[in-house]
């Protein structure tokens, strides 16, 4: 390809990526599961997620793209290449949300990828390799833990059964919800689990304040910090709140509080690099006049250094048992994601795309986990961040600017066009 042809294709693609259309699609998708405070509640395998997938499928049909769905419910939108037998270049993210989530977390990655496919189509630009947009199932893990189960099953990190047999807090099994999700896109061909990928790029809001503080529109992501998740169950005895002496109680709540305080001390970090969160804390039976006999809580523990993750994480059970008092305690590690460093050549591809698009950027790690981290063992991966207002995410107040979403999508488009030939 001549330099002139390459320049013309670049200009045509940048012009074809439509800021207004991209924003409108975010608002249309955000209307599904909309909350009164301006966010979304579109949790995994819910009727709202099924409606969201139906909307995206309708857009894909209008442009002649093909749809496929795999046994765990991952949805793929494909624009064919001139050499369809080549391994595809894939982009995407997820459209499930937290119970009080925002319009942009995850959804931006799917919609940015779709916007690139549409822009290429409308500009008449062909690629050698097929381009695929993935909507991975259950990234958030807010309803079905652990999260990223769709991409984990796709890559073989967990089995199909592991992905489908997880339950929500009401005892509903993911497997039983899947038929409704599949039925939302009946035109999607059902395929097997996993296929070769030439390269993968995921766009996302930063979920932090650094880009906004630096007044930069693009983050070139270099890595994802490691993340371990745990469930802790503390069991004592239920007892009458008015008649049982304190000395005779096996109060699961009191023991759980003592354990939580001790774990906070274990995870204390004067450099503020460790991320330690108790995100769910449930007492049973939950009656005002009954001493709690069971407490269940979760731990989210993150750090960029694998040795520290293993050392501190390996001491959680020891500390919990030492502070359980008269109660029994069980600690279960439900996931252990190691830090992921992105390949230099993929980081360079995104960096070059930002420079070619004329958008200033900074290189940065990701503090949050993403489907890209699960894809890393099976193909070269990269990520692109755009700013979000005040760094707020997993919150109904989550917000991003149309211009920033547009710039990040332009960078994605140039990177995908290069990778796809």
C-alpha positions in Angstrom: 0.0 0.0 0.0 1.4 3.4 -0.9 1.8 6.2 1.6 -0.8 8.2 -0.2 -3.3 5.4 0.0 -2.6 4.8 3.6 -3.0 8.5 4.4 -6.3 8.6 2.5 -7.6 5.6 4.4 -6.6 7.2 7.7 -8.3 10.4 6.9 -11.4 8.6 5.6 -11.7 6.6 8.8 -11.2 9.5 11.1 -13.9 11.5 9.3 -16.3 8.5 9.3 -16.2 8.0 13.1 -19.2 10.0 14.1 -19.2 11.7 17.5 -22.9 12.4 17.5 -23.9 8.9 16.5 -21.5 7.4 19.1 -23.0 9.5 21.8 -26.6 8.8 20.7 -26.0 5.1 20.9 -24.6 5.5 24.5 -27.8 7.3 25.4 -30.1 4.7 23.6 -28.3 1.8 25.4 -28.3 3.7 28.7 -32.1 4.0 28.5 -32.3 0.3 29.0 -32.2 -0.4 32.7 -32.1 3.4 33.4 -32.2 4.4 37.1 -33.8 7.6 38.5 -30.4 9.1 39.2 -29.2 8.9 35.6 -27.3 5.6 35.8 -28.2 2.0 34.8 -29.1 -1.3 36.5 -28.4 -3.8 33.7 -26.9 -6.7 35.5 -25.7 -9.9 33.9 -28.2 -12.3 32.5 -31.1 -10.0 33.4 -34.0 -9.0 31.1 -32.4 -5.6 30.8 -29.2 -7.1 29.4 -31.1 -9.2 27.0 -32.9 -6.0 25.7 -29.5 -4.3 25.4 -28.2 -7.1 23.3 -31.3 -7.0 21.1 -30.7 -3.3 20.5 -27.1 -3.8 19.4 -28.1 -6.8 17.2 -30.7 -4.6 15.4 -27.9 -2.0 14.6 -25.7 -4.8 13.3 -28.4 -6.2 11.1 -28.9 -2.8 9.5 -25.3 -2.8 8.4 -25.2 -6.5 7.3 -22.8 -7.7 10.0 -23.1 -11.3 11.2 -23.9 -12.4 14.7 -22.7 -15.4 16.7 -23.2 -16.5 20.3 -21.2 -19.1 22.2 -22.3 -21.7 24.8 -21.8 -19.3 27.8 -23.6 -16.4 26.1 -20.7 -14.2 24.7 -22.1 -12.3 21.7 -19.9 -11.5 18.7 -20.6 -9.0 15.8 -18.4 -9.7 12.7 -17.5 -7.5 9.8 -15.9 -9.8 7.2 -12.4 -9.3 5.8 -11.2 -9.8 2.3 -9.4 -13.0 3.6 -12.1 -14.4 5.9 -10.0 -17.4 6.9 -7.5 -15.3 8.7 -7.8 -15.0 12.5 -9.9 -12.0 13.3 -8.9 -8.8 15.2 -11.3 -8.4 18.1 -12.4 -5.5 20.2 -15.2 -5.0 22.7 -16.1 -5.1 26.4 -19.4 -5.8 28.2 -22.8 -4.2 28.7 -23.7 -5.6 32.1 -23.5 -3.1 34.9 -23.4 -2.8 38.7 -26.8 -2.4 40.4 -26.3 1.3 40.5 -23.8 1.6 37.6 -23.2 4.2 34.9 -23.8 4.5 31.2 -20.2 4.1 30.1 -18.4 1.4 32.1 -18.1 -1.5 29.7 -20.7 -0.2 27.3 -18.2 2.3 25.8 -15.9 -0.6 24.7 -18.7 -2.4 22.9 -20.1 0.8 21.3 -16.7 2.2 20.3 -15.9 -1.1 18.6 -19.2 -1.0 16.8 -18.7 2.6 15.7 -15.4 1.6 14.1 -17.1 -1.3 12.2 -19.8 1.1 11.0 -17.3 3.8 10.1 -15.3 1.3 8.0 -18.4 0.1 6.3 -19.7 3.6 5.5 -16.3 4.7 4.3 -15.9 1.6 2.1 -12.6 0.6 3.7 -11.8 -3.1 3.4 -9.5 -5.0 5.8 -7.7 -8.2 5.2 -8.7 -9.8 8.5 -12.2 -9.9 9.8 -13.1 -7.5 12.6 -15.2 -8.7 15.5 -16.9 -6.8 18.4 -17.3 -8.9 21.5 -19.9 -8.3 24.2 -18.5 -10.5 27.0 -21.0 -12.0 29.5 -20.9 -11.2 33.2 -17.9 -9.0 33.4 -19.0 -7.1 36.5 -19.7 -10.1 38.8 -22.2 -7.9 40.7 -24.9 -10.6 40.4 -23.0 -13.7 39.6 -19.5 -14.0 41.2 -16.8 -14.1 40.0 -16.9 -11.6 37.2 -15.3 -11.9 33.8 -16.8 -15.4 33.6 -17.6 -15.1 29.9 -14.1 -14.2 28.8 -12.6 -16.6 31.3 -14.6 -19.5 29.8 -13.8 -18.3 26.2 -10.1 -18.5 27.0 -10.3 -21.8 28.9 -9.3 -20.3 32.3 -12.6 -21.8 33.6 -14.8 -24.5 32.2 -18.2 -24.0 30.6 -19.8 -25.6 33.6 -17.9 -23.3 36.0 -19.3 -20.3 34.1 -22.9 -21.5 34.0 -23.3 -23.1 37.4 -22.6 -20.0 39.5 -25.5 -18.6 41.5 -26.7 -15.2 42.5 -27.7 -14.3 46.1 -31.3 -15.6 45.5 -30.0 -19.0 44.4 -30.8 -18.4 40.7 -28.3 -20.3 38.5 -26.7 -18.6 35.6 -27.4 -21.6 33.4 -31.1 -21.2 33.9 -31.0 -17.5 32.7 -29.0 -18.2 29.6 -31.9 -19.3 27.3 -33.6 -15.9 27.7 -30.3 -14.3 26.7 -29.8 -16.5 23.7 -33.4 -16.0 22.6 -32.8 -12.2 22.5 -30.8 -12.6 19.3 -32.3 -15.6 17.5 -30.5 -14.7 14.3 -27.1 -15.3 16.0 -25.5 -18.5 14.9 -24.5 -20.7 17.9 -20.8 -21.5 17.8 -18.4 -23.4 20.0 -16.5 -22.0 22.9 -13.3 -20.1 21.9 -11.7 -19.3 18.5 -8.2 -18.0 17.5 -7.7 -14.3 17.8 -5.0 -12.3 16.0 -5.1 -9.4 18.5 -7.5 -7.8 21.0 -8.0 -4.1 22.0 -10.5 -2.9 24.6 -11.6 0.7 25.1 -12.8 1.8 28.5 -13.4 4.8 30.6 -10.4 5.2 33.0 -12.4 4.7 36.2 -9.9 7.0 37.9 -8.9 10.7 37.9 -5.5 10.8 36.2 -6.4 11.6 32.7 -8.9 14.4 33.7 -6.3 15.9 36.1 -3.7 15.9 33.3 -6.3 17.3 30.8 -5.5 14.5 28.4 -8.1 12.7 26.2 -6.4 9.3 25.8 -4.6 6.8 28.0 -2.4 4.2 26.4 -2.7 1.3 28.9 0.5 -0.7 29.6 -0.8 -3.2 32.2 -3.5 -4.4 34.6 -2.8 -4.8 38.3 -3.4 -8.2 39.9 -6.7 -8.9 41.7 -7.7 -11.5 44.3 -11.2 -12.0 45.6 -12.3 -13.9 48.7 -15.5 -14.9 50.5 -15.4 -15.1 54.3 -18.1 -16.9 56.3 -18.2 -16.4 60.1 -20.6 -18.7 62.0 -21.7 -18.4 65.6 -25.0 -19.1 67.3 -28.3 -17.3 67.0 -29.6 -16.2 70.3 -32.1 -13.9 72.0 -30.9 -10.3 72.1 -32.6 -9.6 75.4 -31.8 -12.6 77.5 -28.5 -14.0 76.4 -25.5 -12.7 78.4 -22.7 -11.1 76.4 -20.2 -13.6 77.8 -22.2 -16.6 76.5 -22.8 -15.3 73.0 -21.2 -16.5 69.8 -21.9 -13.3 68.0 -20.9 -13.7 64.3 -21.3 -10.0 63.7 -18.9 -9.0 66.5 -16.3 -11.6 65.3 -16.7 -10.4 61.7 -16.0 -6.8 62.7 -12.9 -7.9 64.6 -11.7 -9.9 61.6 -12.3 -6.9 59.3 -10.4 -4.6 61.5 -7.5 -7.0 61.7 -7.5 -7.4 57.9 -7.4 -3.6 57.5 -4.2 -3.6 59.6 -2.8 -6.4 57.5 -3.4 -4.5 54.3 -2.2 -1.1 55.6 0.1 0.5 53.0 1.7 3.9 53.7 2.4 4.2 49.9 -1.4 3.8 49.2 -0.8 1.2 46.4 -2.7 -1.7 48.0 -6.4 -1.7 47.2 -8.4 -3.6 49.8 -12.2 -3.5 49.8 -14.9 -5.3 51.8 -17.7 -4.8 49.3 -20.5 -7.0 50.5 -21.4 -7.6 54.2 -24.4 -9.6 55.1 -25.7 -10.7 58.5 -28.3 -13.5 59.2 -31.0 -13.9 60.2 -31.1 -10.1 60.1 -33.7 -9.7 62.8 -33.4 -6.7 65.2 -33.8 -8.9 68.3 -31.6 -11.9 67.3 -27.9 -12.1 67.9 -26.5 -12.8 64.4 -25.4 -16.4 63.8 -23.9 -16.0 60.4 -22.0 -13.2 58.6 -20.9 -13.4 55.0 -18.5 -10.8 53.5 -16.3 -10.4 50.4 -12.8 -9.1 49.9 -11.4 -7.4 46.8 -7.6 -7.2 47.0 -5.5 -5.6 44.3 -1.8 -4.8 43.7 0.5 -4.6 40.7 3.1 -6.9 42.4 2.4 -10.6 42.3 4.7 -11.5 45.2 2.9 -9.0 47.5 -0.5 -10.3 46.3 0.5 -13.9 47.2 2.1 -12.9 50.5 -0.7 -10.7 52.0 -3.4 -12.8 50.4 -1.9 -15.9 51.8 -2.2 -14.5 55.3 -5.9 -13.6 55.2 -7.1 -16.9 56.5 -4.5 -16.9 59.3 -5.5 -13.4 60.5 -9.2 -14.2 60.2 -9.0 -17.3 62.3 -6.9 -15.5 64.9 -9.6 -12.9 65.4 -12.7 -15.1 65.1 -13.2 -15.3 68.9 -15.7 -18.0 69.8 -16.9 -18.3 66.2 -15.9 -20.5 63.3 -14.6 -18.9 60.2 -14.0 -20.2 56.6 -12.0 -18.3 54.0 -12.4 -19.1 50.3 -10.4 -17.5 47.5 -12.8 -17.4 44.6 -10.5 -15.8 42.0 -6.8 -15.0 41.7 -5.9 -12.8 38.7 -2.1 -12.1 38.3 -0.9 -8.8 37.1 -0.9 -8.5 33.3 1.7 -6.6 31.3 0.6 -5.8 27.7 3.0 -6.7 24.9 5.3 -3.8 23.9 4.3 -4.1 20.2 0.6 -3.7 21.1 1.3 -0.7 23.3 3.3 0.8 20.5 0.4 0.2 18.1 -2.0 2.2 20.3 0.6 4.9 20.9 1.2 5.3 17.2 -2.5 5.4 16.5 -2.9 8.2 19.1 -0.1 10.2 17.5 -1.5 9.6 14.0 -4.9 10.8 15.1 -3.3 13.9 16.7 -4.6 13.2 20.2 -2.3 13.8 23.2 -2.0 10.8 25.6 -0.2 9.4 28.6 0.9 5.8 29.3 -0.6 4.3 32.4 -1.5 1.1 34.1 -5.1 0.0 34.8 -6.2 -0.3 38.5 -9.4 -2.1 37.5 -9.7 -5.6 36.1 -11.0 -6.1 32.5 -11.8 -8.8 30.0 -8.6 -7.8 28.3 -6.7 -9.4 31.2 -8.4 -12.7 30.6 -7.6 -12.5 26.8 -3.9 -11.9 27.5 -2.8 -15.5 27.7 -4.3 -16.4 24.3 -3.5 -13.4 22.1 -1.7 -10.0 22.1 -3.9 -7.4 23.9 -4.0 -3.7 24.5 -6.3 -1.1 26.1 -7.3 2.5 25.5 -8.6 4.7 28.3 -10.6 8.0 28.0 -11.3 10.3 31.0 -14.4 10.0 33.2 -15.6 13.0 35.3 -13.9 13.1 38.7 -12.7 9.5 38.2 -16.2 8.3 39.2 -17.2 4.8 38.1 -19.5 2.0 39.4 -21.8 4.9 40.3 -24.9 6.4 38.7 -23.0 9.7 38.5 -20.5 8.2 36.2 -20.0 10.5 33.2 -17.8 11.0 30.1 -17.6 13.7 27.5 -18.7 13.1 23.9 -15.5 14.5 22.6 -13.3 12.2 24.7 -15.3 9.1 23.7 -14.9 10.2 20.1 -11.1 10.7 20.3 -10.7 7.3 22.0 -12.7 5.7 19.3 -10.6 7.3 16.6 -7.5 5.9 18.2 -9.2 2.5 18.4 -10.2 2.7 14.7 -6.6 3.4 13.5 -5.2 0.7 15.7 -7.7 -1.9 14.5 -7.2 -0.9 10.9 -3.5 -1.4 11.2 -3.8 -4.8 12.9 -6.4 -6.0 10.5 -4.4 -5.0 7.5 
